[in-house]
Amino acid sequence: MQNLLRRTDSFSGWAKLKVLVAVLGLGFISVLPVWAVRDCTEISCSHETQSDSEYLDCNKTKQACWEESIQAAKDSKVTLQSTISLLNGQISLQKLQIDQTLEEVALLEKEIVTLSNAINNLSLSLDNLTKLLIARATQQYKQSRESVGPIQSLLTESFSQVLTQLRYLSKTQQQTVKAMQLTESQRLIFDEQKQLKEEKQHQLDLKKAALLKQQGQLQKQKSDQQYLLDKTQNDEARYQKELAKTLAELNAIQSILAGKGNESKVRNVQEGETIASIISGASACSTGTHLHFEVVKNGINYNPAEFLKSIGGITWNNQPDGSFDLNGSWNWPVNDAARITQGYGMTYYARVMRAYGGSPHTGIDMLSKNGGNDIKAVKSGSLYRGSISCGGGLLRYVRVVHDGDGVVTYYLHVNY
């Protein structure tokens, strides 16, 4: 062991730790402390001190560093600190990508200015060449009209004068041909430069659109981070308590969908019939008043938004979740336009707090804006009541097996 450590004297302290962990047979990832995640701000990239190629390589190194840092935070134990480190890494990587895009935008704008100047100069050159061609063509036409035939010239002028006149006419024609060739060459260059400018302009438009998207993503990440700090009050115990509840709820939901709940059939129900009511306040695996609504078709979870009617006035508790398109025909299971406390998929809780162990939120959490707690069947079918252990209590739910289409709807955190 001592010989091995002596051979690692040139390594960093962190590299030595990895060697020691490997020798002792410990799981490296399992002992990875959050504080060991590399701080990539130590990598400094500057146009002022680096050549273009060095600056580009430096940025690639820095990007790879942040990606490694993000992955290390993901692989470490889920704690508030590791989650904050993950968000910090994502924000820093996004800022780096924005800086790179700004560099590319500035370069494209510079190239477009250069091309515009070149095009303007080519345009002036073409104008001058066109005028020269017109003048030469006019002069040549006059000379051809004024010149006399060879026989008449021989009768009236000396032979040397005729030769001089013919040579002059031939030289004028040659100059005209050269001017025409130069004009055509300039025209081709003009067209190429104009096309190149159009391509650069298209690239610039795409880069600016990408920049707006990146800046929007950065604002969302900052909002996510601030929401996390506000929600947890930077308290690890509070975060772990919240995490335990959401993981327990996820396990309970999966067990319910697997048919492991304690259930009994009640009766057949019609669309719009009241089948339960939302529990007021906190309950088993629930931090507050809400209905968790799920749609399963032929054993597969679907986004309930695909089935619910489009209604106006929906509000959101957790703005980072955004909104979604409502494309269905079902009436909502709660009265009045709904207030959404958590959407479907990789929501804030799933994405930022890592509340479901990397899995998406499989339903929609909602309640009525007017305070009514009645829950209605979205379609006719067979009503079942059930419960399952969750977080030291009983999570109560109802489900409706709808007629003939393989659809089952679930309504959790309810009273019968």
C-alpha positions in Angstrom: 0.0 0.0 0.0 2.8 2.4 0.9 4.6 1.7 -2.3 1.4 2.3 -4.3 0.8 5.6 -2.6 4.4 6.7 -3.2 3.9 6.0 -6.9 0.9 8.4 -6.8 2.8 11.3 -5.3 2.4 13.3 -8.5 -1.4 12.8 -8.5 -3.9 15.3 -7.1 -5.5 14.6 -3.7 -8.7 13.6 -5.4 -6.8 11.2 -7.8 -5.1 9.6 -4.8 -8.5 9.1 -3.1 -9.8 7.3 -6.2 -6.8 4.9 -6.2 -7.3 4.2 -2.5 -10.9 3.5 -3.0 -10.1 1.1 -5.8 -7.5 -0.7 -3.7 -9.8 -1.1 -0.8 -12.5 -2.5 -3.1 -15.0 0.2 -2.2 -17.7 1.5 -4.5 -16.3 4.7 -5.9 -19.6 6.3 -6.7 -21.1 5.4 -3.4 -18.5 7.4 -1.5 -18.4 10.3 -3.9 -18.9 13.4 -1.7 -20.7 16.4 -3.2 -17.9 18.7 -2.2 -15.5 16.6 -4.4 -17.3 17.7 -7.6 -14.9 19.8 -9.6 -15.4 23.5 -9.7 -15.0 24.3 -13.4 -14.8 28.0 -12.8 -11.1 27.5 -12.3 -10.8 27.0 -16.1 -10.3 30.4 -17.5 -10.9 31.0 -21.3 -10.0 34.4 -22.7 -9.7 35.8 -26.3 -7.3 38.4 -24.9 -4.6 35.8 -23.8 -5.4 32.9 -26.1 -5.4 32.4 -29.8 -8.7 31.4 -31.5 -7.8 27.7 -31.5 -6.6 27.8 -27.9 -9.8 29.6 -26.9 -11.9 27.0 -28.7 -10.1 24.1 -27.1 -10.4 25.8 -23.7 -14.1 26.1 -24.0 -14.4 22.5 -25.0 -12.4 21.5 -21.9 -14.6 23.7 -19.7 -17.8 22.3 -21.2 -16.6 18.7 -20.7 -15.7 19.7 -17.1 -19.2 21.0 -16.4 -20.8 17.9 -18.0 -18.6 15.7 -15.8 -19.6 17.8 -12.7 -23.3 17.4 -13.5 -23.0 13.7 -14.0 -21.1 13.4 -10.7 -23.9 15.3 -8.9 -26.5 12.9 -10.5 -24.5 9.9 -9.5 -24.0 11.0 -5.9 -26.5 10.4 -3.1 -29.7 12.4 -3.5 -29.3 15.2 -1.0 -30.3 18.9 -1.0 -26.6 19.8 -1.5 -26.1 17.4 -4.4 -29.3 18.7 -6.0 -28.1 22.3 -5.6 -24.7 21.2 -7.1 -26.6 19.7 -10.0 -28.5 22.9 -10.7 -25.4 25.0 -10.3 -23.6 22.8 -12.9 -26.6 23.0 -15.3 -26.8 26.8 -15.0 -23.0 27.2 -15.5 -23.1 24.9 -18.6 -26.0 26.9 -20.0 -24.1 30.1 -19.5 -21.1 28.7 -21.2 -23.2 27.6 -24.2 -24.8 31.1 -24.3 -21.3 32.7 -24.4 -20.3 30.4 -27.2 -23.5 31.2 -29.2 -22.9 35.0 -28.6 -19.3 34.5 -30.0 -20.8 32.7 -33.1 -23.4 35.5 -33.5 -20.7 38.2 -33.3 -18.5 36.3 -35.8 -21.4 35.9 -38.3 -22.4 39.5 -38.0 -18.8 40.5 -38.7 -18.6 38.3 -41.7 -21.9 39.7 -43.0 -20.6 43.3 -42.7 -17.5 42.2 -44.6 -19.5 40.6 -47.3 -21.8 43.6 -47.6 -18.9 45.9 -48.1 -17.4 43.5 -50.7 -20.8 43.3 -52.5 -21.1 47.1 -52.5 -17.6 47.4 -54.0 -18.4 44.7 -56.6 -21.6 46.5 -57.5 -19.7 49.8 -58.1 -17.1 47.9 -60.1 -19.9 46.3 -62.2 -21.5 49.7 -62.8 -18.2 51.2 -64.0 -17.5 48.2 -66.3 -21.0 48.4 -67.7 -20.5 52.1 -68.5 -17.1 51.3 -70.1 -18.7 48.6 -72.2 -21.4 50.8 -73.4 -18.9 53.6 -74.3 -16.6 51.1 -76.2 -19.6 49.6 -78.0 -20.8 53.0 -79.0 -17.3 54.0 -80.2 -16.8 50.8 -82.1 -20.1 51.2 -83.8 -19.2 54.7 -84.9 -15.8 53.6 -86.2 -17.4 50.8 -88.2 -19.9 53.2 -89.7 -17.3 55.8 -90.5 -14.7 53.5 -91.9 -14.8 52.9 -95.7 -14.3 49.7 -97.6 -10.8 48.5 -98.3 -10.9 49.1 -102.1 -12.2 52.7 -101.6 -9.6 53.3 -98.9 -6.8 52.1 -101.3 -8.0 54.6 -103.8 -8.2 57.5 -101.4 -5.5 56.8 -98.8 -2.1 55.3 -98.6 -1.7 51.6 -97.8 0.0 52.4 -94.5 -2.9 54.6 -93.4 -5.3 51.7 -94.1 -3.2 49.3 -92.0 -3.1 51.7 -89.1 -6.8 52.1 -89.2 -7.5 48.4 -89.2 -5.0 47.8 -86.4 -6.7 50.4 -84.3 -10.1 48.9 -84.9 -8.8 45.4 -84.0 -7.2 46.7 -80.8 -10.5 48.4 -79.8 -12.3 45.1 -80.4 -9.8 43.2 -78.2 -10.2 45.7 -75.4 -13.9 45.4 -75.6 -13.7 41.6 -75.4 -11.4 41.8 -72.3 -13.8 44.3 -70.7 -16.7 41.9 -71.4 -14.7 39.0 -69.9 -13.8 41.0 -66.8 -17.4 42.1 -66.4 -18.6 38.5 -66.5 -16.0 37.5 -64.0 -17.0 40.3 -61.6 -20.6 39.3 -62.1 -19.9 35.7 -61.1 -18.0 36.9 -58.0 -20.8 39.3 -57.1 -23.4 36.4 -57.3 -21.2 34.1 -55.2 -20.7 36.8 -52.5 -24.4 37.6 -52.5 -25.3 33.9 -52.1 -22.7 33.5 -49.3 -24.1 36.5 -47.5 -27.6 35.0 -47.7 -26.3 31.7 -46.3 -24.6 33.6 -43.4 -27.7 35.6 -42.7 -29.7 32.4 -42.5 -27.1 30.9 -40.1 -27.3 34.1 -38.1 -31.1 33.9 -37.8 -30.8 30.3 -36.6 -28.1 31.2 -34.0 -30.2 34.1 -32.7 -33.2 31.8 -32.4 -31.0 29.3 -30.5 -29.7 32.1 -28.3 -33.2 33.1 -27.3 -34.0 29.5 -26.5 -30.8 29.1 -24.4 -31.5 32.3 -22.5 -35.1 31.2 -21.8 -33.7 27.8 -20.5 -31.2 29.7 -18.3 -34.0 31.7 -16.8 -36.0 28.5 -16.2 -33.0 26.9 -14.5 -32.5 29.9 -12.2 -36.2 29.9 -11.4 -36.0 26.2 -10.6 -33.0 26.8 -8.3 -34.7 29.6 -6.5 -37.9 27.7 -6.1 -35.9 24.8 -4.6 -34.2 27.1 -2.1 -37.6 28.7 -1.2 -39.3 25.3 -0.9 -36.7 23.7 1.3 -35.4 26.8 3.0 -32.0 25.3 2.4 -32.8 22.7 5.1 -31.6 19.2 4.4 -34.0 17.6 6.9 -36.9 19.4 5.3 -35.7 18.3 1.8 -35.4 14.6 2.8 -38.8 14.7 4.4 -40.3 16.0 1.2 -38.4 13.5 -0.8 -39.5 10.6 1.4 -43.2 11.6 0.9 -43.0 11.8 -2.8 -41.1 8.5 -3.2 -43.6 6.8 -0.9 -46.5 8.2 -3.0 -44.8 6.9 -6.2 -44.4 3.4 -4.7 -48.0 3.4 -3.6 -49.2 4.5 -7.0 -47.2 1.8 -8.7 -48.6 -0.8 -6.3 -52.2 0.4 -6.9 -51.7 0.2 -10.7 -50.3 -3.3 -10.2 -53.5 -4.3 -8.4 -52.0 -4.5 -4.9 -54.5 -2.1 -3.3 -57.2 -3.3 -0.9 -60.2 -2.8 -3.2 -63.9 -3.5 -3.4 -66.4 -2.9 -6.2 -69.1 -0.4 -5.3 -71.5 0.1 -8.3 -71.8 1.2 -11.8 -71.6 5.0 -12.3 -72.5 7.4 -15.0 -70.4 10.2 -16.5 -70.5 13.3 -14.2 -71.7 11.4 -11.2 -70.0 12.2 -7.9 -67.8 9.3 -6.8 -65.7 10.8 -3.9 -64.4 14.0 -2.4 -60.9 15.5 -2.1 -59.4 15.2 1.4 -58.9 18.7 2.9 -55.4 19.3 4.1 -52.5 16.9 4.4 -53.1 13.1 4.3 -51.2 9.9 3.8 -48.4 10.7 1.2 -50.0 14.1 0.5 -48.7 17.5 1.7 -52.0 19.3 1.1 -55.4 19.4 -0.5 -55.4 18.0 -4.1 -56.7 15.2 -6.3 -54.1 13.1 -8.1 -55.8 12.0 -11.4 -54.3 9.3 -13.6 -55.4 7.7 -16.9 -54.3 4.2 -17.8 -55.2 2.6 -21.1 -54.4 -1.1 -21.7 -51.9 -1.0 -18.9 -50.0 2.1 -20.1 -50.0 5.5 -18.4 -51.2 8.4 -20.6 -51.1 12.2 -20.1 -54.6 13.1 -18.9 -54.4 16.2 -21.0 -54.9 14.0 -24.0 -58.4 13.2 -22.7 -59.6 16.3 -20.9 -61.5 19.1 -22.5 -59.9 22.4 -23.2 -61.1 25.0 -20.7 -60.2 28.5 -19.9 -58.9 29.9 -16.7 -56.5 27.1 -15.6 -54.0 28.3 -13.1 -50.7 26.8 -11.9 -49.3 26.6 -8.4 -45.9 25.7 -9.7 -45.1 27.9 -12.7 -41.9 26.0 -13.7 -44.2 23.2 -14.8 -45.5 25.4 -17.6 -48.7 24.4 -19.3 -50.0 21.7 -21.7 -52.4 21.2 -24.6 -55.8 19.8 -23.8 -57.0 17.7 -26.7 -59.8 15.5 -25.4 -63.5 15.4 -24.9 -63.8 14.5 -21.2 -65.2 16.9 -18.6 -62.9 17.6 -15.7 -63.2 15.5 -12.5 -63.4 18.6 -10.4 -65.9 21.5 -10.5 -65.0 24.8 -12.0 -61.8 25.6 -14.0 -59.0 23.6 -12.4 -56.0 24.8 -10.5 -53.0 22.6 -11.3 -50.6 21.9 -8.4 -48.4 19.5 -10.5 -48.5 18.6 -14.2 -47.7 15.3 -16.0 -44.2 14.1 -16.9 -40.9 15.6 -15.9 -42.3 18.3 -13.7 -40.5 20.5 -11.3 -40.6 17.9 -8.5 -39.5 15.2 -10.9 -36.9 17.3 -12.7 -35.4 19.5 -10.0 -36.1 17.9 -6.7 -35.6 14.4 -8.1 -38.6 13.5 -6.1 -39.5 10.3 -8.0 -36.1 8.8 -8.4 -35.7 10.0 -12.0 -39.2 8.8 -13.0 -41.9 11.2 -14.3 -45.0 12.3 -12.5 -47.6 9.9 -14.0 -50.8 12.0 -13.4 -52.1 15.5 -12.9 -52.5 17.0 -9.4 -55.5 19.4 -9.3 -58.3 21.0 -7.3 -61.2 23.3 -7.9 -60.5 27.0 -7.9 -63.8 27.7 -6.1 -63.0 25.4 -3.2 -65.4 22.6 -4.0 -64.1 19.1 -3.2 -66.5 16.9 -5.1 -64.9 14.4 -7.6 -66.9 13.3 -10.6 -66.5 10.3 -13.0 -65.1 11.5 -16.3 -67.0 8.6 -18.1 -69.4 5.9 -17.2 -68.1 2.6 -15.9 -67.6 0.4 -12.8 -66.6 2.1 -9.6 -64.0 0.6 -7.2 -62.9 1.9 -3.8 -59.5 1.1 -2.4 -56.7 2.0 0.0 -53.0 1.2 0.4 -50.4 1.8 3.1 -48.4 5.0 2.4 -46.1 7.0 4.7 -47.4 5.4 7.9 -51.1 6.0 6.9 -53.7 4.8 4.4 -53.8 6.4 1.0 -57.5 6.2 -0.1 -58.5 6.2 -3.8 -61.2 5.3 -6.2 -60.9 4.0 -9.8 -63.4 3.6 -12.6 -63.1 0.9 -15.2 -64.7 2.4 -18.2 -66.8 0.5 -20.6 -65.3 -1.3 -23.6 -62.2 0.8 -24.4 -59.5 -0.5 -22.0 -59.4 2.9 -20.1 -59.2 3.0 -16.3 -59.1 6.3 -14.4 -57.7 6.7 -10.9 -58.5 9.3 -8.3 -56.2 9.5 -5.3 -56.2 11.3 -1.9 -59.9 11.1 -1.5 -62.7 10.4 0.9 -65.4 8.0 -0.1 
